[in-house]
Amino acid sequence: MTTIYRILTLRSQWIELVKDYKLEEHSGTIHNLRSFIETGAKGNRFRQNFDVSYEIAKTIINYYESMGTLGR
């Protein structure tokens, strides 16, 4: 079972992993995580830990969507 504490830990890990990536924004907001999933591979897919950071972003987004907390 995923908890909010796990999600917050993952968010901190994601921010640390992508700090040197080519991104518009490096904060772990839902908007930035979605943008990373959609376009983050451009210029970053060969960077160290890209696959890990991608999976973390997907996990966080899936958690929030499953909790029904995202406005569309």
Distance bins in CASP14 RR format, pairs under 12 A and 6 or more apart:
PFRMAT RR
TARGET T0000
AUTHOR 0000-0000-0000
RMODE 2
METHOD distances of the structure
MODEL  1
1 7 0 0 0 0 0 1 0 0 0 0 0
1 63 0 0 0 0 0 1 0 0 0 0 0
1 66 0 0 0 0 0 1 0 0 0 0 0
2 8 0 0 0 0 0 1 0 0 0 0 0
2 9 0 0 0 0 0 1 0 0 0 0 0
2 10 0 0 0 0 1 0 0 0 0 0 0
2 59 1 0 0 1 0 0 0 0 0 0 0
2 60 0 0 0 0 1 0 0 0 0 0 0
2 62 0 0 0 0 1 0 0 0 0 0 0
2 63 1 0 1 0 0 0 0 0 0 0 0
2 64 0 0 0 0 0 1 0 0 0 0 0
2 66 0 0 0 0 1 0 0 0 0 0 0
2 67 0 0 0 0 1 0 0 0 0 0 0
3 9 0 0 0 0 1 0 0 0 0 0 0
3 10 0 0 0 0 0 1 0 0 0 0 0
3 63 0 0 0 0 1 0 0 0 0 0 0
3 67 0 0 0 0 0 1 0 0 0 0 0
4 10 0 0 0 0 0 1 0 0 0 0 0
4 11 0 0 0 0 0 1 0 0 0 0 0
4 60 0 0 0 0 0 1 0 0 0 0 0
4 63 0 0 0 0 1 0 0 0 0 0 0
4 64 0 0 0 0 0 1 0 0 0 0 0
4 67 0 0 0 0 1 0 0 0 0 0 0
4 69 0 0 0 0 0 1 0 0 0 0 0
5 11 0 0 0 0 0 1 0 0 0 0 0
5 12 0 0 0 0 0 1 0 0 0 0 0
5 63 0 0 0 0 0 1 0 0 0 0 0
6 12 0 0 0 0 0 1 0 0 0 0 0
6 13 0 0 0 0 0 1 0 0 0 0 0
6 56 0 0 0 0 0 1 0 0 0 0 0
6 59 0 0 0 0 1 0 0 0 0 0 0
6 60 0 0 0 0 1 0 0 0 0 0 0
6 63 0 0 0 0 1 0 0 0 0 0 0
7 13 0 0 0 0 0 1 0 0 0 0 0
7 14 0 0 0 0 0 1 0 0 0 0 0
7 28 0 0 0 0 0 1 0 0 0 0 0
7 30 0 0 0 0 0 1 0 0 0 0 0
7 33 0 0 0 0 0 1 0 0 0 0 0
7 56 0 0 0 0 1 0 0 0 0 0 0
7 57 0 0 0 0 0 1 0 0 0 0 0
7 59 1 0 0 1 0 0 0 0 0 0 0
7 60 1 0 1 0 0 0 0 0 0 0 0
7 61 0 0 0 0 0 1 0 0 0 0 0
7 62 0 0 0 0 0 1 0 0 0 0 0
7 63 1 0 1 0 0 0 0 0 0 0 0
7 64 1 0 0 1 0 0 0 0 0 0 0
7 66 0 0 0 0 0 1 0 0 0 0 0
7 67 0 0 0 0 1 0 0 0 0 0 0
7 69 0 0 0 0 0 1 0 0 0 0 0
8 14 0 0 0 0 0 1 0 0 0 0 0
8 15 0 0 0 0 0 1 0 0 0 0 0
8 28 0 0 0 0 0 1 0 0 0 0 0
8 56 0 0 0 0 0 1 0 0 0 0 0
8 60 0 0 0 0 1 0 0 0 0 0 0
8 63 0 0 0 0 0 1 0 0 0 0 0
8 64 0 0 0 0 0 1 0 0 0 0 0
9 15 0 0 0 0 0 1 0 0 0 0 0
9 16 0 0 0 0 0 1 0 0 0 0 0
9 56 0 0 0 0 1 0 0 0 0 0 0
9 59 0 0 0 0 0 1 0 0 0 0 0
9 60 0 0 0 0 0 1 0 0 0 0 0
9 63 0 0 0 0 0 1 0 0 0 0 0
10 16 0 0 0 0 0 1 0 0 0 0 0
10 17 0 0 0 0 0 1 0 0 0 0 0
10 28 0 0 0 0 1 0 0 0 0 0 0
10 33 0 0 0 0 0 1 0 0 0 0 0
10 52 0 0 0 0 0 1 0 0 0 0 0
10 53 0 0 0 0 0 1 0 0 0 0 0
10 55 0 0 0 0 1 0 0 0 0 0 0
10 56 1 0 1 0 0 0 0 0 0 0 0
10 57 0 0 0 0 1 0 0 0 0 0 0
10 58 0 0 0 0 0 1 0 0 0 0 0
10 59 1 0 0 1 0 0 0 0 0 0 0
10 60 1 0 1 0 0 0 0 0 0 0 0
10 61 0 0 0 0 0 1 0 0 0 0 0
10 62 0 0 0 0 0 1 0 0 0 0 0
10 63 0 0 0 0 1 0 0 0 0 0 0
10 64 0 0 0 0 0 1 0 0 0 0 0
11 17 0 0 0 0 0 1 0 0 0 0 0
11 18 0 0 0 0 0 1 0 0 0 0 0
11 26 0 0 0 0 0 1 0 0 0 0 0
11 27 0 0 0 0 1 0 0 0 0 0 0
11 28 1 0 1 0 0 0 0 0 0 0 0
11 29 0 0 0 0 1 0 0 0 0 0 0
11 30 0 0 0 0 0 1 0 0 0 0 0
11 32 0 0 0 0 0 1 0 0 0 0 0
11 33 0 0 0 0 1 0 0 0 0 0 0
11 53 0 0 0 0 0 1 0 0 0 0 0
11 56 0 0 0 0 1 0 0 0 0 0 0
11 57 0 0 0 0 1 0 0 0 0 0 0
11 59 0 0 0 0 1 0 0 0 0 0 0
11 60 1 0 0 1 0 0 0 0 0 0 0
11 61 0 0 0 0 0 1 0 0 0 0 0
11 63 0 0 0 0 0 1 0 0 0 0 0
11 64 0 0 0 0 0 1 0 0 0 0 0
12 18 0 0 0 0 0 1 0 0 0 0 0
12 19 0 0 0 0 0 1 0 0 0 0 0
12 27 0 0 0 0 0 1 0 0 0 0 0
12 28 0 0 0 0 1 0 0 0 0 0 0
12 56 0 0 0 0 1 0 0 0 0 0 0
12 60 0 0 0 0 0 1 0 0 0 0 0
13 19 0 0 0 0 0 1 0 0 0 0 0
13 28 0 0 0 0 0 1 0 0 0 0 0
13 49 0 0 0 0 1 0 0 0 0 0 0
13 52 0 0 0 0 1 0 0 0 0 0 0
13 53 0 0 0 0 1 0 0 0 0 0 0
13 55 0 0 0 0 0 1 0 0 0 0 0
13 56 1 0 0 1 0 0 0 0 0 0 0
13 57 0 0 0 0 0 1 0 0 0 0 0
13 59 0 0 0 0 0 1 0 0 0 0 0
13 60 0 0 0 0 0 1 0 0 0 0 0
14 21 0 0 0 0 0 1 0 0 0 0 0
14 23 0 0 0 0 0 1 0 0 0 0 0
14 26 0 0 0 0 1 0 0 0 0 0 0
14 27 0 0 0 0 1 0 0 0 0 0 0
14 28 1 0 0 1 0 0 0 0 0 0 0
14 29 0 0 0 0 0 1 0 0 0 0 0
14 30 0 0 0 0 0 1 0 0 0 0 0
14 32 0 0 0 0 1 0 0 0 0 0 0
14 33 1 0 0 1 0 0 0 0 0 0 0
14 36 0 0 0 0 1 0 0 0 0 0 0
14 37 0 0 0 0 0 1 0 0 0 0 0
14 49 0 0 0 0 1 0 0 0 0 0 0
14 50 0 0 0 0 0 1 0 0 0 0 0
14 52 0 0 0 0 1 0 0 0 0 0 0
14 53 1 0 1 0 0 0 0 0 0 0 0
14 54 0 0 0 0 1 0 0 0 0 0 0
14 55 0 0 0 0 1 0 0 0 0 0 0
14 56 1 0 1 0 0 0 0 0 0 0 0
14 57 1 0 0 1 0 0 0 0 0 0 0
14 58 0 0 0 0 0 1 0 0 0 0 0
14 59 0 0 0 0 1 0 0 0 0 0 0
14 60 1 0 0 1 0 0 0 0 0 0 0
14 61 0 0 0 0 0 1 0 0 0 0 0
15 21 0 0 0 0 0 1 0 0 0 0 0
15 23 0 0 0 0 0 1 0 0 0 0 0
15 25 0 0 0 0 0 1 0 0 0 0 0
15 26 1 0 0 1 0 0 0 0 0 0 0
15 27 1 0 0 1 0 0 0 0 0 0 0
15 28 1 0 1 0 0 0 0 0 0 0 0
15 29 0 0 0 0 0 1 0 0 0 0 0
15 32 0 0 0 0 1 0 0 0 0 0 0
15 33 0 0 0 0 0 1 0 0 0 0 0
15 36 0 0 0 0 0 1 0 0 0 0 0
15 53 0 0 0 0 1 0 0 0 0 0 0
15 56 0 0 0 0 1 0 0 0 0 0 0
15 57 0 0 0 0 0 1 0 0 0 0 0
15 60 0 0 0 0 0 1 0 0 0 0 0
16 26 0 0 0 0 1 0 0 0 0 0 0
16 28 0 0 0 0 0 1 0 0 0 0 0
16 49 0 0 0 0 1 0 0 0 0 0 0
16 52 0 0 0 0 0 1 0 0 0 0 0
16 53 0 0 0 0 1 0 0 0 0 0 0
16 56 0 0 0 0 0 1 0 0 0 0 0
17 23 0 0 0 0 0 1 0 0 0 0 0
17 26 0 0 0 0 0 1 0 0 0 0 0
17 28 0 0 0 0 0 1 0 0 0 0 0
17 36 0 0 0 0 0 1 0 0 0 0 0
17 44 0 0 0 0 0 1 0 0 0 0 0
17 47 0 0 0 0 1 0 0 0 0 0 0
17 48 0 0 0 0 1 0 0 0 0 0 0
17 49 1 0 1 0 0 0 0 0 0 0 0
17 50 0 0 0 0 1 0 0 0 0 0 0
17 51 0 0 0 0 0 1 0 0 0 0 0
17 52 1 0 0 1 0 0 0 0 0 0 0
17 53 1 0 1 0 0 0 0 0 0 0 0
17 54 0 0 0 0 1 0 0 0 0 0 0
17 55 0 0 0 0 0 1 0 0 0 0 0
17 56 1 0 0 1 0 0 0 0 0 0 0
17 57 0 0 0 0 1 0 0 0 0 0 0
18 24 0 0 0 0 0 1 0 0 0 0 0
18 25 0 0 0 0 1 0 0 0 0 0 0
18 26 1 0 1 0 0 0 0 0 0 0 0
18 27 0 0 0 0 1 0 0 0 0 0 0
18 28 0 0 0 0 1 0 0 0 0 0 0
18 32 0 0 0 0 1 0 0 0 0 0 0
18 33 0 0 0 0 1 0 0 0 0 0 0
18 35 0 0 0 0 0 1 0 0 0 0 0
18 36 1 0 0 1 0 0 0 0 0 0 0
18 37 0 0 0 0 0 1 0 0 0 0 0
18 40 0 0 0 0 1 0 0 0 0 0 0
18 43 0 0 0 0 0 1 0 0 0 0 0
18 44 1 0 0 1 0 0 0 0 0 0 0
18 47 0 0 0 0 1 0 0 0 0 0 0
18 48 0 0 0 0 0 1 0 0 0 0 0
18 49 0 0 0 0 1 0 0 0 0 0 0
18 50 0 0 0 0 1 0 0 0 0 0 0
18 52 0 0 0 0 0 1 0 0 0 0 0
18 53 1 0 1 0 0 0 0 0 0 0 0
18 54 0 0 0 0 1 0 0 0 0 0 0
18 56 0 0 0 0 1 0 0 0 0 0 0
18 57 0 0 0 0 1 0 0 0 0 0 0
19 25 0 0 0 0 0 1 0 0 0 0 0
19 26 1 0 1 0 0 0 0 0 0 0 0
19 27 0 0 0 0 0 1 0 0 0 0 0
19 28 0 0 0 0 0 1 0 0 0 0 0
19 44 0 0 0 0 0 1 0 0 0 0 0
19 47 0 0 0 0 0 1 0 0 0 0 0
19 48 0 0 0 0 0 1 0 0 0 0 0
19 49 0 0 0 0 0 1 0 0 0 0 0
19 53 0 0 0 0 0 1 0 0 0 0 0
20 26 0 0 0 0 1 0 0 0 0 0 0
20 43 0 0 0 0 0 1 0 0 0 0 0
20 44 0 0 0 0 1 0 0 0 0 0 0
20 47 1 0 0 1 0 0 0 0 0 0 0
20 48 0 0 0 0 1 0 0 0 0 0 0
20 49 0 0 0 0 0 1 0 0 0 0 0
20 50 0 0 0 0 0 1 0 0 0 0 0
20 53 0 0 0 0 0 1 0 0 0 0 0
21 32 0 0 0 0 0 1 0 0 0 0 0
21 35 0 0 0 0 0 1 0 0 0 0 0
21 36 0 0 0 0 1 0 0 0 0 0 0
21 39 0 0 0 0 0 1 0 0 0 0 0
21 40 1 0 0 1 0 0 0 0 0 0 0
21 41 0 0 0 0 0 1 0 0 0 0 0
21 42 0 0 0 0 0 1 0 0 0 0 0
21 43 0 0 0 0 1 0 0 0 0 0 0
21 44 1 0 1 0 0 0 0 0 0 0 0
21 45 0 0 0 0 0 1 0 0 0 0 0
21 46 0 0 0 0 0 1 0 0 0 0 0
21 47 1 0 0 1 0 0 0 0 0 0 0
21 48 0 0 0 0 1 0 0 0 0 0 0
21 49 0 0 0 0 1 0 0 0 0 0 0
21 50 1 0 0 1 0 0 0 0 0 0 0
21 53 1 0 0 1 0 0 0 0 0 0 0
21 54 0 0 0 0 0 1 0 0 0 0 0
21 57 0 0 0 0 0 1 0 0 0 0 0
22 35 0 0 0 0 0 1 0 0 0 0 0
22 36 0 0 0 0 0 1 0 0 0 0 0
22 39 0 0 0 0 0 1 0 0 0 0 0
22 40 0 0 0 0 1 0 0 0 0 0 0
22 41 0 0 0 0 0 1 0 0 0 0 0
22 42 1 0 0 1 0 0 0 0 0 0 0
22 43 1 0 1 0 0 0 0 0 0 0 0
22 44 1 0 1 0 0 0 0 0 0 0 0
22 45 0 0 0 0 0 1 0 0 0 0 0
22 46 0 0 0 0 0 1 0 0 0 0 0
22 47 0 0 0 0 1 0 0 0 0 0 0
22 50 0 0 0 0 0 1 0 0 0 0 0
23 29 0 0 0 0 0 1 0 0 0 0 0
23 31 0 0 0 0 0 1 0 0 0 0 0
23 32 1 0 0 1 0 0 0 0 0 0 0
23 33 0 0 0 0 0 1 0 0 0 0 0
23 35 1 0 0 1 0 0 0 0 0 0 0
23 36 1 0 0 1 0 0 0 0 0 0 0
23 37 0 0 0 0 0 1 0 0 0 0 0
23 38 0 0 0 0 0 1 0 0 0 0 0
23 39 0 0 0 0 1 0 0 0 0 0 0
23 40 1 0 0 1 0 0 0 0 0 0 0
23 41 0 0 0 0 0 1 0 0 0 0 0
23 42 0 0 0 0 1 0 0 0 0 0 0
23 43 0 0 0 0 1 0 0 0 0 0 0
23 44 1 0 0 1 0 0 0 0 0 0 0
23 47 0 0 0 0 0 1 0 0 0 0 0
23 50 0 0 0 0 0 1 0 0 0 0 0
23 53 0 0 0 0 0 1 0 0 0 0 0
23 57 0 0 0 0 0 1 0 0 0 0 0
24 31 0 0 0 0 1 0 0 0 0 0 0
24 32 1 0 0 1 0 0 0 0 0 0 0
24 34 0 0 0 0 0 1 0 0 0 0 0
24 35 1 0 0 1 0 0 0 0 0 0 0
24 36 0 0 0 0 1 0 0 0 0 0 0
24 38 0 0 0 0 0 1 0 0 0 0 0
24 39 0 0 0 0 1 0 0 0 0 0 0
24 40 0 0 0 0 1 0 0 0 0 0 0
24 42 0 0 0 0 0 1 0 0 0 0 0
25 31 0 0 0 0 1 0 0 0 0 0 0
25 32 1 0 1 0 0 0 0 0 0 0 0
25 33 0 0 0 0 0 1 0 0 0 0 0
25 34 0 0 0 0 0 1 0 0 0 0 0
25 35 1 0 0 1 0 0 0 0 0 0 0
25 36 0 0 0 0 1 0 0 0 0 0 0
25 39 0 0 0 0 0 1 0 0 0 0 0
25 40 0 0 0 0 0 1 0 0 0 0 0
26 32 1 0 0 1 0 0 0 0 0 0 0
26 33 0 0 0 0 0 1 0 0 0 0 0
26 35 0 0 0 0 0 1 0 0 0 0 0
26 36 0 0 0 0 1 0 0 0 0 0 0
26 40 0 0 0 0 0 1 0 0 0 0 0
26 44 0 0 0 0 0 1 0 0 0 0 0
26 53 0 0 0 0 0 1 0 0 0 0 0
27 33 0 0 0 0 1 0 0 0 0 0 0
27 35 0 0 0 0 0 1 0 0 0 0 0
27 36 0 0 0 0 0 1 0 0 0 0 0
28 34 0 0 0 0 0 1 0 0 0 0 0
28 35 0 0 0 0 0 1 0 0 0 0 0
28 36 0 0 0 0 1 0 0 0 0 0 0
28 53 0 0 0 0 0 1 0 0 0 0 0
28 56 0 0 0 0 0 1 0 0 0 0 0
28 57 0 0 0 0 1 0 0 0 0 0 0
28 60 0 0 0 0 1 0 0 0 0 0 0
28 61 0 0 0 0 0 1 0 0 0 0 0
28 64 0 0 0 0 0 1 0 0 0 0 0
29 35 0 0 0 0 1 0 0 0 0 0 0
29 36 0 0 0 0 0 1 0 0 0 0 0
29 57 0 0 0 0 0 1 0 0 0 0 0
29 60 0 0 0 0 0 1 0 0 0 0 0
29 61 0 0 0 0 0 1 0 0 0 0 0
29 64 0 0 0 0 0 1 0 0 0 0 0
29 70 0 0 0 0 0 1 0 0 0 0 0
30 36 0 0 0 0 0 1 0 0 0 0 0
30 37 0 0 0 0 0 1 0 0 0 0 0
30 57 0 0 0 0 1 0 0 0 0 0 0
30 60 1 0 0 1 0 0 0 0 0 0 0
30 61 1 0 0 1 0 0 0 0 0 0 0
30 62 0 0 0 0 0 1 0 0 0 0 0
30 63 0 0 0 0 0 1 0 0 0 0 0
30 64 1 0 0 1 0 0 0 0 0 0 0
30 65 0 0 0 0 1 0 0 0 0 0 0
30 67 0 0 0 0 0 1 0 0 0 0 0
30 68 0 0 0 0 0 1 0 0 0 0 0
30 69 0 0 0 0 1 0 0 0 0 0 0
30 70 1 0 0 1 0 0 0 0 0 0 0
30 71 0 0 0 0 1 0 0 0 0 0 0
30 72 0 0 0 0 0 1 0 0 0 0 0
31 37 0 0 0 0 0 1 0 0 0 0 0
31 38 0 0 0 0 0 1 0 0 0 0 0
31 57 0 0 0 0 0 1 0 0 0 0 0
31 60 0 0 0 0 0 1 0 0 0 0 0
31 61 0 0 0 0 0 1 0 0 0 0 0
31 64 0 0 0 0 0 1 0 0 0 0 0
31 70 0 0 0 0 0 1 0 0 0 0 0
31 71 0 0 0 0 0 1 0 0 0 0 0
32 38 0 0 0 0 0 1 0 0 0 0 0
32 39 0 0 0 0 0 1 0 0 0 0 0
32 40 0 0 0 0 0 1 0 0 0 0 0
32 53 0 0 0 0 0 1 0 0 0 0 0
32 57 0 0 0 0 1 0 0 0 0 0 0
32 60 0 0 0 0 0 1 0 0 0 0 0
32 61 0 0 0 0 0 1 0 0 0 0 0
33 39 0 0 0 0 0 1 0 0 0 0 0
33 40 0 0 0 0 0 1 0 0 0 0 0
33 53 0 0 0 0 1 0 0 0 0 0 0
33 54 0 0 0 0 0 1 0 0 0 0 0
33 55 0 0 0 0 0 1 0 0 0 0 0
33 56 0 0 0 0 1 0 0 0 0 0 0
33 57 1 0 1 0 0 0 0 0 0 0 0
33 58 0 0 0 0 1 0 0 0 0 0 0
33 59 0 0 0 0 1 0 0 0 0 0 0
33 60 1 0 1 0 0 0 0 0 0 0 0
33 61 1 0 1 0 0 0 0 0 0 0 0
33 62 0 0 0 0 0 1 0 0 0 0 0
33 63 0 0 0 0 0 1 0 0 0 0 0
33 64 0 0 0 0 1 0 0 0 0 0 0
33 65 0 0 0 0 0 1 0 0 0 0 0
33 70 0 0 0 0 0 1 0 0 0 0 0
34 40 0 0 0 0 0 1 0 0 0 0 0
34 57 0 0 0 0 1 0 0 0 0 0 0
34 58 0 0 0 0 1 0 0 0 0 0 0
34 60 0 0 0 0 1 0 0 0 0 0 0
34 61 1 0 0 1 0 0 0 0 0 0 0
34 62 0 0 0 0 0 1 0 0 0 0 0
34 64 0 0 0 0 0 1 0 0 0 0 0
34 65 0 0 0 0 0 1 0 0 0 0 0
34 70 0 0 0 0 1 0 0 0 0 0 0
34 72 0 0 0 0 0 1 0 0 0 0 0
35 41 0 0 0 0 0 1 0 0 0 0 0
35 42 0 0 0 0 0 1 0 0 0 0 0
35 44 0 0 0 0 0 1 0 0 0 0 0
35 57 0 0 0 0 1 0 0 0 0 0 0
35 61 0 0 0 0 0 1 0 0 0 0 0
36 42 0 0 0 0 0 1 0 0 0 0 0
36 43 0 0 0 0 0 1 0 0 0 0 0
36 44 0 0 0 0 1 0 0 0 0 0 0
36 45 0 0 0 0 0 1 0 0 0 0 0
36 50 0 0 0 0 0 1 0 0 0 0 0
36 53 1 0 0 1 0 0 0 0 0 0 0
36 54 1 0 0 1 0 0 0 0 0 0 0
36 55 0 0 0 0 0 1 0 0 0 0 0
36 56 0 0 0 0 1 0 0 0 0 0 0
36 57 1 0 1 0 0 0 0 0 0 0 0
36 58 0 0 0 0 1 0 0 0 0 0 0
36 60 0 0 0 0 0 1 0 0 0 0 0
36 61 0 0 0 0 1 0 0 0 0 0 0
37 44 0 0 0 0 0 1 0 0 0 0 0
37 50 0 0 0 0 0 1 0 0 0 0 0
37 53 0 0 0 0 0 1 0 0 0 0 0
37 54 1 0 0 1 0 0 0 0 0 0 0
37 55 0 0 0 0 0 1 0 0 0 0 0
37 56 0 0 0 0 0 1 0 0 0 0 0
37 57 1 0 1 0 0 0 0 0 0 0 0
37 58 1 0 0 1 0 0 0 0 0 0 0
37 59 0 0 0 0 0 1 0 0 0 0 0
37 60 0 0 0 0 1 0 0 0 0 0 0
37 61 1 0 0 1 0 0 0 0 0 0 0
37 62 0 0 0 0 0 1 0 0 0 0 0
38 54 0 0 0 0 0 1 0 0 0 0 0
38 57 0 0 0 0 0 1 0 0 0 0 0
38 58 0 0 0 0 0 1 0 0 0 0 0
38 61 0 0 0 0 0 1 0 0 0 0 0
39 45 0 0 0 0 0 1 0 0 0 0 0
39 54 0 0 0 0 0 1 0 0 0 0 0
39 57 0 0 0 0 0 1 0 0 0 0 0
40 46 0 0 0 0 0 1 0 0 0 0 0
40 47 0 0 0 0 1 0 0 0 0 0 0
40 50 0 0 0 0 1 0 0 0 0 0 0
40 51 0 0 0 0 0 1 0 0 0 0 0
40 53 0 0 0 0 1 0 0 0 0 0 0
40 54 1 0 0 1 0 0 0 0 0 0 0
40 57 0 0 0 0 1 0 0 0 0 0 0
41 47 0 0 0 0 1 0 0 0 0 0 0
41 50 1 0 0 1 0 0 0 0 0 0 0
41 51 0 0 0 0 0 1 0 0 0 0 0
41 53 0 0 0 0 0 1 0 0 0 0 0
41 54 1 0 0 1 0 0 0 0 0 0 0
41 57 0 0 0 0 0 1 0 0 0 0 0
42 50 0 0 0 0 0 1 0 0 0 0 0
43 50 0 0 0 0 1 0 0 0 0 0 0
44 50 1 0 1 0 0 0 0 0 0 0 0
44 51 0 0 0 0 0 1 0 0 0 0 0
44 53 0 0 0 0 1 0 0 0 0 0 0
44 54 0 0 0 0 1 0 0 0 0 0 0
44 57 0 0 0 0 0 1 0 0 0 0 0
45 51 0 0 0 0 1 0 0 0 0 0 0
45 53 0 0 0 0 0 1 0 0 0 0 0
45 54 0 0 0 0 1 0 0 0 0 0 0
47 53 0 0 0 0 1 0 0 0 0 0 0
47 54 0 0 0 0 0 1 0 0 0 0 0
49 55 0 0 0 0 1 0 0 0 0 0 0
49 56 0 0 0 0 1 0 0 0 0 0 0
49 57 0 0 0 0 0 1 0 0 0 0 0
50 56 0 0 0 0 0 1 0 0 0 0 0
50 57 0 0 0 0 0 1 0 0 0 0 0
51 57 0 0 0 0 0 1 0 0 0 0 0
51 58 0 0 0 0 0 1 0 0 0 0 0
52 58 0 0 0 0 0 1 0 0 0 0 0
52 59 0 0 0 0 0 1 0 0 0 0 0
53 59 0 0 0 0 0 1 0 0 0 0 0
53 60 0 0 0 0 0 1 0 0 0 0 0
54 60 0 0 0 0 0 1 0 0 0 0 0
54 61 0 0 0 0 0 1 0 0 0 0 0
55 61 0 0 0 0 0 1 0 0 0 0 0
55 62 0 0 0 0 0 1 0 0 0 0 0
56 62 0 0 0 0 0 1 0 0 0 0 0
56 63 0 0 0 0 0 1 0 0 0 0 0
57 63 0 0 0 0 0 1 0 0 0 0 0
57 64 0 0 0 0 0 1 0 0 0 0 0
58 64 0 0 0 0 0 1 0 0 0 0 0
58 65 0 0 0 0 0 1 0 0 0 0 0
59 65 0 0 0 0 0 1 0 0 0 0 0
59 66 0 0 0 0 0 1 0 0 0 0 0
60 66 0 0 0 0 0 1 0 0 0 0 0
60 67 0 0 0 0 0 1 0 0 0 0 0
60 69 0 0 0 0 0 1 0 0 0 0 0
60 70 0 0 0 0 0 1 0 0 0 0 0
61 67 0 0 0 0 0 1 0 0 0 0 0
61 68 0 0 0 0 0 1 0 0 0 0 0
61 69 0 0 0 0 0 1 0 0 0 0 0
61 70 0 0 0 0 1 0 0 0 0 0 0
62 68 0 0 0 0 0 1 0 0 0 0 0
62 69 0 0 0 0 0 1 0 0 0 0 0
62 70 0 0 0 0 0 1 0 0 0 0 0
63 69 0 0 0 0 1 0 0 0 0 0 0
63 70 0 0 0 0 0 1 0 0 0 0 0
64 70 1 0 1 0 0 0 0 0 0 0 0
64 71 0 0 0 0 1 0 0 0 0 0 0
64 72 0 0 0 0 0 1 0 0 0 0 0
65 71 0 0 0 0 1 0 0 0 0 0 0
65 72 0 0 0 0 1 0 0 0 0 0 0
END
